[in-house]
Structure formats: C-alpha cells, structure tokens
C-alpha cells in the first residue's frame, strides 16, 4: 500500500513588515526629489538670461552693387 506524504514542517505566515520596510521606497523617492530640486535651483551654472534685442526686419542680405529693378516685358 502507498504511503501518504510525509509532513516535514509547518508553513507559517511571515511576520508583518515594519513601517520602514513597507514605506522606505516612498521616503527615498521624496528625499531624492527634494535633493534634485535643491541641486537644480542652487547649483546651476547657467548663464544669466540675455536681454531681448530687436531682431532685423528682413532676412535677405543687403545689396552691395547697383540696384536693378526687373519689370515685366510689356510694362515699359
């Protein structure tokens, strides 16, 4: 006759995690975000913003030779 399974041990539920073990990822996330914000606002070596200067009114280069006006053949 076949023997039944042998009981080796009793499985027990593990103890509940401590507050730190359950929430450490949240605490470290907030600390990392605060450290990044502080570093970004206090240690930036960005140059001072330049004042807004007026832009040129056109983008074509200025002519350097005589100005020639082309007219249609029948207009002259």
Wavefront OBJ file of the C-alpha trace (Angstrom):
o trace
v 0.000 0.000 0.000
v 1.206 3.539 -0.825
v 2.297 5.789 1.968
v 0.858 9.289 2.353
v 3.014 12.423 2.082
v 5.420 12.998 4.932
v 4.984 16.228 6.883
v 8.372 17.935 7.040
v 7.441 21.258 8.574
v 4.600 23.646 9.079
v 4.428 26.687 6.853
v 3.773 29.834 8.798
v 2.892 33.309 7.650
v 5.902 35.638 7.792
v 5.772 38.470 10.315
v 4.254 41.735 9.157
v 6.827 44.140 7.743
v 7.941 47.072 9.833
v 6.904 50.595 8.911
v 10.338 51.319 7.424
v 10.369 48.194 5.267
v 6.864 48.913 3.968
v 7.426 52.621 3.214
v 11.131 53.066 2.533
v 10.646 53.382 -1.235
v 8.298 56.333 -0.674
v 10.653 58.037 1.762
v 13.660 57.605 -0.537
v 11.671 58.867 -3.538
v 10.696 62.061 -1.713
v 14.249 62.617 -0.464
v 15.602 62.133 -3.992
v 13.100 64.568 -5.470
v 13.904 67.175 -2.823
v 17.659 66.760 -3.334
v 17.249 67.059 -7.111
v 15.119 70.176 -6.787
v 17.630 71.757 -4.402
v 20.574 70.912 -6.651
v 18.772 72.200 -9.726
v 17.852 75.527 -8.180
v 21.014 76.255 -6.189
v 23.928 74.800 -8.101
v 23.065 75.702 -11.684
v 25.891 77.293 -13.660
v 23.538 78.597 -16.317
v 24.469 81.982 -17.745
v 22.355 84.988 -16.924
v 19.496 85.457 -19.391
v 20.335 87.901 -22.165
v 18.086 90.912 -22.729
v 15.704 90.689 -25.670
v 17.284 92.644 -28.516
v 15.255 93.682 -31.544
v 15.543 91.316 -34.478
v 16.212 92.559 -38.017
v 13.109 93.295 -40.079
v 14.243 91.158 -43.016
v 16.383 88.112 -43.577
v 17.706 88.887 -47.086
v 21.250 90.262 -47.220
v 21.696 93.873 -48.134
v 22.684 94.597 -51.740
v 26.196 95.865 -52.296
v 26.026 96.735 -56.024
v 23.714 98.848 -58.139
v 20.073 98.141 -57.593
v 18.372 96.665 -60.674
v 14.608 96.577 -60.842
v 13.180 93.916 -63.115
v 9.992 94.826 -64.927
v 7.710 92.669 -66.970
v 8.328 92.835 -70.757
v 5.160 94.739 -71.626
v 5.239 97.266 -68.750
v 7.937 99.616 -70.117
l 1 2 3 4 5 6 7 8 9 10 11 12 13 14 15 16 17 18 19 20 21 22 23 24 25 26 27 28 29 30 31 32 33 34 35 36 37 38 39 40 41 42 43 44 45 46 47 48 49 50 51 52 53 54 55 56 57 58 59 60 61 62 63 64 65 66 67 68 69 70 71 72 73 74 75 76
